Every structure is written in structure tokens, then in C-alpha cells.
Amino acid sequence: MRKLVPLLLIVAPITAAQAQNTGAVRQACGSEVRTLCAGISPGGGRIKQCMIDKFDKLSDGCKTALKDAKAQQAGK
């Protein structure tokens, strides 16, 4: 148990940051995903691929949220 506590202290902030990024992307892109990727079943990266394929049709806010999330993931 003592070894688990330091690990949790390291992992918890990363998980919180990832959750925050996911929330920001969902808020900024949710309606566009529902519109542009309506026939796509979630899972296996299909929604992500749809958004890549339709990137030019996304709003500036959605593009910014996606770029920010990608930058934070790369900075891990």
C-alpha cells in the first residue's frame, strides 16, 4: 500500500488533466461530432478518424480545443 500512494500522486494529476482536455473537446466539438459524424459508431478510433477527415469543416473553437488537447498529450 505504501508503494501505491506515491504512484497515485503522480498519476492523479495526469488523469485530471486528460479529463479536463476531454471535457473541453466535448464542449467545443460535441455538436459538430453529432452533425458531421452522425452515422459513425463510437469505438476503435472511428470518431477521431471522422474528425480528422472533416477537420476543414470544424469550427475554429473545436480546432483550437483539439490542438490544445494534442499539445498537452505530447507534453506529458
Buried (B, 14 or more C-beta within 10 A) or exposed (E): EEEEEEEEEEEEEEEEBBEEBEEBBEEBBEEBBEEBBEEBEEEEEEBBEBBEEBEEEBEEEBBBBBEBBEEBEEEE
